[in-house]
């Protein structure tokens, strides 16, 4: 993933703002949009960490399997 969680979160918040009416945007206010952005960043970061853990587990499994196959030859 080439974009950082903050950049992705800002895109999501911007998209959300764009679908709201001006009155709704004003009613929500910038502070709440910033809170939303932080929440989205946290979720993205958690998902990236979980994906990294899965990749690490696959790498460990592949290394382990490769070692066993070499012994079988």
C-alpha positions in Angstrom: 0.0 0.0 0.0 1.7 3.2 -1.2 -0.5 5.6 0.7 -0.3 6.2 4.4 -3.3 5.7 6.6 -3.6 9.5 7.1 -3.8 10.1 3.4 -6.4 7.3 2.8 -8.4 8.6 5.8 -8.5 12.1 4.4 -9.7 10.8 1.0 -12.5 8.9 2.8 -13.5 12.0 4.9 -13.4 14.2 1.8 -15.7 11.8 -0.1 -18.0 11.7 2.9 -18.1 15.5 3.0 -18.8 15.7 -0.7 -22.0 13.6 -0.3 -23.4 15.7 2.5 -25.4 18.8 2.1 -23.8 22.0 3.1 -26.2 22.3 6.1 -25.1 18.8 7.2 -21.4 19.6 6.8 -21.9 22.8 8.9 -23.8 20.8 11.5 -21.1 18.2 11.8 -18.2 20.7 12.0 -14.5 20.4 11.4 -13.7 18.9 14.8 -16.0 15.9 14.2 -14.6 15.4 10.7 -11.1 15.3 12.2 -12.3 12.8 14.8 -13.7 10.7 11.9 -10.4 10.9 10.1 -8.5 9.7 13.2 -10.9 6.8 13.7 -10.4 5.8 10.0 -6.6 6.0 10.4 -6.7 3.7 13.3 -8.8 1.1 11.5 -6.5 1.3 8.4 -3.4 0.9 10.6 -4.9 -2.1 12.4 -5.8 -3.7 9.1 -2.3 -3.1 7.8 -0.7 -4.6 10.9 -3.0 -7.7 10.7 -2.1 -8.1 7.0 1.6 -7.8 7.9 1.2 -10.5 10.6 -0.4 -12.8 8.1 2.3 -12.2 5.5 4.9 -12.9 8.2 3.2 -16.2 9.1 3.1 -17.2 5.5 6.8 -16.5 5.2 7.5 -18.6 8.3 5.5 -21.5 6.9 7.2 -21.2 3.5 10.7 -21.2 5.1 9.7 -24.2 7.3 8.3 -26.1 4.3 11.4 -25.3 2.2 13.7 -26.6 4.9 11.7 -29.9 5.1 11.8 -30.4 1.4 15.5 -29.9 1.2 15.9 -32.7 3.8 13.6 -35.0 1.8 15.8 -34.7 -1.4 
